[in-house]
Structures are given as structure tokens and as C-alpha cells.
Amino acid sequence: MATVKTTADMFARLDDQFGGDHARRSVIQYLSAEVVPLLRGSYSDAVGRALYSTVAEATLLAGWMSYDACHRGLAQRYFLQALRLAQDANDRRLAGSILSAMSHQATFLGRYTEAATLARAALARP
């Protein structure tokens, strides 16, 4: 789990420094090749929730990187995957953050009713 968090943090720094398209393919490859197999393992409830939460954050990063690189449909799919992972982790704070990201994207795309609905859902999460 610490490896996933550290690696995702490194990708986030690359994103901040060079933009979303710079390491986008690398983070997606990392998630596919290294992280997805971890999700198939057996863990205690606490460790499983922590792992899913960490992976949700990394998947949210892949969504933002895809969004920044103008891959809007791909970004939406990563946001949805991140939301599912956060829900599986019972991480309400992170789920609210992901809903906020989804609202941001909907606003950018001119889907204002959807954006408002997502924003309300994000606010409803304590």
C-alpha cells in the first residue's frame, strides 16, 4: 500500500510539473499492471479499505491527468472507477472529492444540471 501511495505521489508531482499528458500513459500502465492485481488479494477489513482508498486516489489522479490531456470520456471513466473504489473503501471524504471532480468536468462540458446534481451529492457526504 505504501508503494502505491508513494508511486502515485511521484506521478502527481510529474503532473504538477509537466502537465497531465506527460505521464498519463505511465500512471495508467502502473495501475493496470501493478495495482489491479493487488485488488484481487485477500486482506483484513481495515487493510482492504486502506488499499482501496489509496487506489481510488491514484485512479482519481489518472482521471485528472486524462481530463487535462483533453481525453474527457476517459477521464469520466476513471472518475467513476475512483468513485466505486472510494465507496468500497467506505471513504466518504474521498468519494465527495471525486464527485466534486465529476461536477467540475460536467460544468466544463456545459452539462450544468448534471454538475449541480454532482455538487449537491458531494456536499451531502460528510
C-alpha positions as CSV (number, residue, x, y, z in Angstrom):
1,M,0.0,0.0,0.0
2,A,2.8,2.4,0.8
3,T,4.4,1.6,-2.5
4,V,1.1,2.6,-4.4
5,K,0.9,5.8,-2.4
6,T,4.5,6.8,-3.0
7,T,4.3,5.9,-6.7
8,A,1.0,7.9,-7.1
9,D,2.6,10.9,-5.3
10,M,5.5,10.7,-7.7
11,F,3.1,10.8,-10.6
12,A,1.2,13.7,-9.0
13,R,4.5,15.7,-8.8
14,L,5.1,14.9,-12.5
15,D,1.6,16.1,-13.3
16,D,2.1,19.3,-11.4
17,Q,5.4,20.0,-13.0
18,F,4.8,18.9,-16.6
19,G,1.0,18.7,-17.1
20,G,-1.4,15.8,-17.3
21,D,-0.4,14.4,-20.6
22,H,3.3,13.9,-19.7
23,A,3.0,10.8,-17.5
24,R,-0.6,9.9,-18.1
25,R,0.1,6.7,-20.0
26,S,2.6,5.7,-17.4
27,V,0.2,6.1,-14.5
28,I,-2.4,4.1,-16.4
29,Q,0.1,1.3,-17.1
30,Y,1.1,1.3,-13.5
31,L,-2.5,1.0,-12.3
32,S,-3.2,-1.8,-14.8
33,A,0.0,-3.9,-14.4
34,E,0.9,-3.3,-10.7
35,V,-2.2,-2.2,-8.8
36,V,-5.1,-4.1,-10.2
37,P,-3.5,-7.4,-9.2
38,L,-3.3,-6.1,-5.6
39,L,-7.1,-5.6,-5.6
40,R,-7.6,-9.3,-6.2
41,G,-5.8,-10.2,-2.9
42,S,-7.3,-11.1,0.4
43,Y,-6.9,-8.6,3.3
44,S,-8.3,-7.8,6.6
45,D,-11.2,-5.3,6.5
46,A,-9.0,-2.4,7.7
47,V,-6.2,-3.1,5.3
48,G,-8.6,-3.7,2.4
49,R,-10.3,-0.4,3.0
50,A,-7.0,1.4,3.2
51,L,-5.8,-0.2,0.0
52,Y,-9.0,0.6,-1.9
53,S,-8.8,4.2,-0.7
54,T,-5.2,4.6,-1.8
55,V,-6.0,3.0,-5.2
56,A,-9.1,5.3,-5.5
57,E,-6.8,8.4,-5.1
58,A,-4.4,7.1,-7.7
59,T,-7.3,6.4,-10.1
60,L,-8.6,9.9,-9.4
61,L,-5.2,11.2,-10.5
62,A,-5.5,9.2,-13.7
63,G,-8.8,10.9,-14.2
64,W,-7.5,14.4,-13.7
65,M,-4.5,13.7,-16.0
66,S,-6.8,12.4,-18.7
67,Y,-9.1,15.4,-18.2
68,D,-6.1,17.8,-18.5
69,A,-5.0,16.0,-21.7
70,C,-8.4,16.5,-23.2
71,H,-9.5,12.9,-23.0
72,R,-12.8,13.7,-21.5
73,G,-14.6,10.4,-21.9
74,L,-11.6,8.5,-20.5
75,A,-11.4,11.0,-17.6
76,Q,-15.1,10.3,-16.8
77,R,-14.4,6.5,-16.8
78,Y,-11.5,7.0,-14.3
79,F,-13.6,9.3,-12.1
80,L,-16.3,6.6,-12.0
81,Q,-13.8,3.9,-11.2
82,A,-12.3,6.0,-8.5
83,L,-15.7,6.7,-7.0
84,R,-16.5,2.9,-6.9
85,L,-13.2,2.2,-5.2
86,A,-13.8,5.0,-2.6
87,Q,-17.2,3.6,-1.9
88,D,-15.8,0.1,-1.5
89,A,-13.3,1.6,0.9
90,N,-16.1,3.4,2.7
91,D,-14.1,6.6,2.3
92,R,-16.8,9.2,2.3
93,R,-14.4,12.2,2.2
94,L,-12.7,10.9,-0.9
95,A,-16.0,10.0,-2.6
96,G,-17.1,13.6,-2.0
97,S,-13.9,14.9,-3.6
98,I,-14.4,12.6,-6.6
99,L,-18.0,13.8,-7.0
100,S,-16.6,17.3,-6.9
101,A,-14.2,16.5,-9.7
102,M,-17.0,15.0,-11.7
103,S,-19.1,18.2,-11.2
104,H,-16.1,20.3,-12.3
105,Q,-15.9,18.3,-15.6
106,A,-19.7,18.4,-16.2
107,T,-19.5,22.2,-15.7
108,F,-16.7,22.5,-18.2
109,L,-18.7,20.4,-20.7
110,G,-21.7,22.6,-20.3
111,R,-23.8,20.0,-18.5
112,Y,-24.9,22.3,-15.8
113,T,-27.8,20.3,-14.3
114,E,-25.6,17.3,-14.0
115,A,-22.9,19.5,-12.5
116,A,-25.3,20.8,-9.9
117,T,-26.5,17.3,-9.0
118,L,-23.0,16.1,-8.6
119,A,-22.0,19.1,-6.5
120,R,-25.0,18.5,-4.2
121,A,-24.1,14.8,-3.9
122,A,-20.5,15.9,-3.0
123,L,-21.8,18.2,-0.3
124,A,-24.1,15.6,1.1
125,R,-21.1,13.4,2.0
126,P,-19.8,14.3,5.5
